Amino acid sequence: MKISPKKNTKNTVEITNPDKVLFGKSGLTKQDLVSYYQAIAPFMMPYVKDRLVSMQRFPQGIHGEIFFQKNAGDYFPSWITRVPVAKQNGETVDYVVIDKPETLVYLANQVCVPHVWLSTKDNLTKPDRMIFDLDPAPHLNFAAIQDVAKKLKALLDELELPSFYMLTGSRGAHVVVPLKRIHSFEEVSEFAHDIAKVLAHQFPKLITVDMHKVKRGKRVFIDWLRNGFGATAVPPYAVRAREGAPVAMPVTWQELQKKGMSSEKYTIKNAMKRLSKRGDLWKDMQKDAVTLTKARKKLNNMM
């Protein structure tokens, strides 16, 4: 099967093994995945456009091997944009950049979840968002995420920082602060870490900043590590490699706090219906972009 985009007939994506079942019991196939990305592309492009991608691949489906691939494969077509980034050891990684909807469709055919950088290719060292990934210990339900999100929002409000929310489609939620592109990754990461430390100190039974899973106990880990240079986060509307094909979905604060809410509420089956009703909740997020300078001073006084 070939999909010929309207604008550029050169960028043809051939869908291989369209009937391959990828999502276990649900029976959802590669064609279902590709069709979803074709439909969602207009909504998703603003969040992936011109960002470098780490590809979380599951070519044999969610019960097969799942691995990350950073380098664009030699077999990737020439129309896929690549950006070389030097590693500390002197090697270079050729990252894929999603700058057109066809690239999203191509990556869907490679059966991958795109995880994107927090900066864009024109300014790789200055992120335009800060992310807190609320990651619950096993056996914790979503109510714990809701509780931590409340406490995090209260602190961000006190620091006069805007916050936006997303169900990750996995187990947790992301709380995102849009930034003006003036801070380094190091500054943003350190600031996010300090926020997490303040909350872990205030609520030690509920929140942890310990990276080691065995030490987390029955707490929620506020993962600030996604704010480092080269770190990535799942973008809105990406399909996760989980049973039922859940997707990452922006939600309002009120929705996030709803009783019975789940990180996997939205899937490739109901995501488009939601978007047709609610629209893209993050559409104007960047208009609220802030600097961390004032908030930094306030936070220092709290520590």
PLY file of the C-alpha trace (Angstrom):
ply
format ascii 1.0
element vertex 303
property float x
property float y
property float z
element edge 302
property int vertex1
property int vertex2
end_header
0.00 0.00 0.00
1.35 3.44 -0.92
0.29 6.75 0.53
1.01 9.70 -1.74
0.87 12.99 0.14
-0.94 15.76 -1.69
1.82 18.32 -1.48
4.85 16.32 -2.42
4.53 13.17 -4.44
8.24 12.44 -3.96
7.73 11.58 -0.30
6.00 8.25 -0.74
5.60 5.93 2.22
5.13 2.26 1.46
3.28 0.47 4.25
4.75 -2.97 4.84
2.85 -5.82 6.56
-0.28 -3.69 7.14
-2.18 -6.65 8.66
0.44 -7.40 11.32
-1.17 -7.37 14.78
0.85 -5.06 17.05
-1.36 -4.51 20.09
-2.00 -7.94 21.53
-5.54 -8.78 22.60
-7.11 -5.74 20.97
-6.06 -7.07 17.56
-5.04 -3.59 16.39
-2.72 -3.77 13.39
0.06 -1.79 11.81
-2.50 -0.38 9.37
-4.54 0.87 12.36
-1.42 2.58 13.72
-0.53 4.18 10.38
-4.11 5.32 9.73
-4.21 6.93 13.18
-1.00 8.88 12.52
-2.33 10.03 9.15
-5.49 11.34 10.84
-3.77 12.88 13.88
-0.88 14.53 11.98
-2.47 18.02 11.74
-2.91 18.09 15.53
0.41 16.43 16.36
2.77 18.29 14.03
3.08 21.46 16.18
4.51 19.33 19.04
7.01 17.35 17.00
7.91 19.80 14.23
11.65 20.43 13.91
12.40 18.35 17.02
14.97 15.59 17.12
13.50 12.16 17.74
14.50 9.08 19.69
12.57 6.16 18.27
11.15 3.64 20.75
10.54 0.69 18.45
8.42 -2.42 18.86
8.53 -4.02 15.39
7.15 -7.38 16.59
4.33 -5.77 18.56
3.96 -4.86 22.23
4.85 -8.38 23.41
8.06 -8.50 21.37
11.36 -6.74 21.97
11.06 -2.98 22.63
14.20 -0.89 22.10
15.35 2.68 21.46
17.00 3.74 18.22
18.57 7.19 17.90
20.41 6.95 14.58
18.43 7.21 11.36
18.75 3.85 9.62
20.82 3.69 6.42
17.66 2.49 4.71
15.63 5.58 5.70
14.63 7.53 2.56
16.66 10.60 1.61
13.67 12.94 2.08
13.72 12.32 5.84
15.60 15.19 7.47
18.53 14.27 9.71
20.47 16.43 12.16
23.93 15.24 13.25
24.71 15.73 16.95
28.17 15.08 18.34
28.40 12.91 21.45
30.97 13.48 24.19
32.99 10.48 22.96
33.42 12.11 19.55
30.87 9.93 17.75
27.98 11.52 15.87
24.32 10.56 16.07
22.20 11.27 12.99
18.84 12.10 14.54
15.62 12.02 12.55
13.73 15.32 12.57
9.97 15.33 12.01
9.43 18.32 9.73
6.58 16.96 7.60
3.57 14.69 8.19
5.03 12.02 5.88
7.86 11.51 8.37
5.30 10.71 11.10
3.70 8.16 8.78
7.09 6.68 7.88
7.95 6.29 11.57
4.57 4.62 12.16
5.50 2.10 9.46
8.75 1.52 11.40
6.48 0.79 14.40
7.91 3.35 16.72
6.83 5.74 19.45
8.50 9.08 18.71
10.08 10.65 21.81
11.11 14.24 21.11
13.68 16.71 22.39
12.53 19.72 24.43
14.34 22.04 22.02
14.07 22.57 18.27
16.76 22.11 15.64
17.34 25.86 15.21
18.31 26.24 18.89
19.24 22.83 20.26
20.76 24.05 23.54
17.77 26.15 24.73
14.60 24.21 25.67
11.16 25.74 25.18
9.49 23.67 27.88
10.16 22.17 31.30
8.59 18.80 32.05
7.74 17.05 35.30
6.99 13.39 34.67
4.87 11.98 37.50
5.83 8.33 37.63
3.95 6.16 40.16
5.42 3.15 41.94
3.87 -0.18 40.90
0.46 -0.88 42.49
-0.27 2.84 43.02
-3.44 3.97 41.32
-4.02 7.22 39.43
-5.35 8.95 42.57
-1.74 9.21 43.79
-0.80 11.00 40.54
-3.73 13.37 41.03
-2.59 14.14 44.57
1.00 14.86 43.50
-0.21 16.97 40.57
-2.22 19.11 43.03
0.82 19.73 45.17
3.02 20.45 42.18
0.45 22.84 40.70
0.15 24.70 44.01
3.92 25.26 44.09
4.07 26.31 40.42
1.17 28.72 41.03
3.04 30.19 44.00
6.06 30.70 41.75
3.76 32.31 39.14
4.57 29.66 36.54
1.90 28.43 34.09
1.27 24.69 33.90
-0.27 22.38 31.33
-1.26 18.73 31.77
-1.10 15.54 29.77
-2.04 11.93 30.40
0.99 10.01 29.16
-0.97 6.99 27.93
1.28 4.86 30.10
0.82 5.11 33.88
1.47 8.69 34.80
1.05 12.30 33.77
3.22 15.15 32.55
3.05 18.65 33.98
4.59 21.08 31.50
5.76 24.68 31.85
6.29 26.50 28.51
9.55 28.45 28.46
11.07 31.32 26.54
14.22 30.01 24.92
16.80 31.75 27.08
17.78 29.12 29.66
20.24 26.29 29.18
19.20 22.67 29.74
21.42 22.67 32.82
19.54 25.62 34.34
16.12 24.13 33.57
17.10 20.69 34.84
18.51 22.10 38.07
15.39 24.21 38.61
13.07 21.22 37.98
15.17 19.10 40.35
14.90 21.77 43.07
11.10 21.91 42.65
10.94 18.13 43.01
13.23 18.23 46.08
11.09 20.89 47.80
7.96 18.76 47.29
9.68 15.52 48.34
10.84 17.28 51.52
7.31 18.57 52.25
5.54 15.29 51.44
8.06 12.49 52.08
5.44 9.72 52.28
3.94 10.61 48.91
6.79 11.99 46.75
10.34 10.86 46.04
13.21 12.12 43.91
15.08 8.82 44.19
15.87 7.47 40.74
16.30 3.91 42.03
13.01 2.08 41.64
13.71 -0.22 44.58
13.98 2.78 46.92
10.77 4.47 45.84
8.47 2.38 48.00
4.82 3.33 47.52
5.57 6.86 46.34
5.38 8.89 43.15
8.69 9.75 41.55
8.80 13.30 40.19
11.10 12.71 37.26
12.96 15.93 36.47
15.56 14.11 34.34
13.66 14.71 31.11
14.98 18.27 31.22
18.60 17.41 30.38
20.26 18.04 27.02
19.38 15.17 24.68
16.66 13.85 27.00
13.28 13.25 25.41
9.60 13.11 26.27
6.61 11.57 24.58
4.70 14.29 22.67
0.93 14.82 22.67
-1.06 12.26 20.65
1.76 9.71 20.37
0.61 6.08 20.59
2.19 4.08 23.41
3.45 0.51 23.12
0.80 -0.84 25.48
-2.28 -3.02 25.32
-5.18 -1.23 23.62
-2.92 1.40 21.95
-3.40 4.25 24.46
-2.25 7.73 23.40
-0.71 10.68 25.21
-3.49 13.25 25.59
-3.52 16.85 26.85
-6.25 17.38 29.45
-7.58 20.30 31.47
-6.79 20.58 35.17
-10.40 19.67 35.97
-10.21 16.54 33.78
-6.92 15.48 35.33
-8.55 15.59 38.77
-11.73 13.73 37.78
-12.62 10.71 39.87
-11.83 7.50 38.02
-9.44 9.18 35.59
-6.77 6.95 34.08
-3.60 7.67 32.15
-4.80 5.26 29.45
-8.29 6.77 29.02
-7.65 7.79 25.41
-6.65 5.35 22.68
-6.32 5.35 18.91
-10.02 4.45 18.84
-11.38 7.51 20.69
-8.64 10.18 20.37
-9.96 11.76 17.18
-13.50 11.92 18.59
-12.18 13.79 21.62
-10.21 16.21 19.45
-13.23 16.93 17.29
-15.14 17.81 20.48
-12.52 19.58 22.58
-9.92 20.69 20.06
-6.21 20.89 20.84
-5.90 22.05 24.46
-2.22 22.94 24.11
-2.68 24.96 20.94
-1.75 28.32 22.47
0.60 27.01 25.15
3.69 28.82 23.86
1.91 32.19 24.24
2.23 31.63 27.99
5.98 30.97 27.82
7.93 32.37 30.77
11.48 32.79 32.02
12.52 31.18 35.30
14.44 34.18 36.66
11.84 35.50 39.17
10.69 32.01 40.10
14.30 31.00 40.77
14.66 33.73 43.40
11.39 32.76 45.07
12.33 29.07 45.05
15.73 29.81 46.59
13.95 31.50 49.50
11.90 28.34 50.06
14.87 25.98 50.17
0 1
1 2
2 3
3 4
4 5
5 6
6 7
7 8
8 9
9 10
10 11
11 12
12 13
13 14
14 15
15 16
16 17
17 18
18 19
19 20
20 21
21 22
22 23
23 24
24 25
25 26
26 27
27 28
28 29
29 30
30 31
31 32
32 33
33 34
34 35
35 36
36 37
37 38
38 39
39 40
40 41
41 42
42 43
43 44
44 45
45 46
46 47
47 48
48 49
49 50
50 51
51 52
52 53
53 54
54 55
55 56
56 57
57 58
58 59
59 60
60 61
61 62
62 63
63 64
64 65
65 66
66 67
67 68
68 69
69 70
70 71
71 72
72 73
73 74
74 75
75 76
76 77
77 78
78 79
79 80
80 81
81 82
82 83
83 84
84 85
85 86
86 87
87 88
88 89
89 90
90 91
91 92
92 93
93 94
94 95
95 96
96 97
97 98
98 99
99 100
100 101
101 102
102 103
103 104
104 105
105 106
106 107
107 108
108 109
109 110
110 111
111 112
112 113
113 114
114 115
115 116
116 117
117 118
118 119
119 120
120 121
121 122
122 123
123 124
124 125
125 126
126 127
127 128
128 129
129 130
130 131
131 132
132 133
133 134
134 135
135 136
136 137
137 138
138 139
139 140
140 141
141 142
142 143
143 144
144 145
145 146
146 147
147 148
148 149
149 150
150 151
151 152
152 153
153 154
154 155
155 156
156 157
157 158
158 159
159 160
160 161
161 162
162 163
163 164
164 165
165 166
166 167
167 168
168 169
169 170
170 171
171 172
172 173
173 174
174 175
175 176
176 177
177 178
178 179
179 180
180 181
181 182
182 183
183 184
184 185
185 186
186 187
187 188
188 189
189 190
190 191
191 192
192 193
193 194
194 195
195 196
196 197
197 198
198 199
199 200
200 201
201 202
202 203
203 204
204 205
205 206
206 207
207 208
208 209
209 210
210 211
211 212
212 213
213 214
214 215
215 216
216 217
217 218
218 219
219 220
220 221
221 222
222 223
223 224
224 225
225 226
226 227
227 228
228 229
229 230
230 231
231 232
232 233
233 234
234 235
235 236
236 237
237 238
238 239
239 240
240 241
241 242
242 243
243 244
244 245
245 246
246 247
247 248
248 249
249 250
250 251
251 252
252 253
253 254
254 255
255 256
256 257
257 258
258 259
259 260
260 261
261 262
262 263
263 264
264 265
265 266
266 267
267 268
268 269
269 270
270 271
271 272
272 273
273 274
274 275
275 276
276 277
277 278
278 279
279 280
280 281
281 282
282 283
283 284
284 285
285 286
286 287
287 288
288 289
289 290
290 291
291 292
292 293
293 294
294 295
295 296
296 297
297 298
298 299
299 300
300 301
301 302
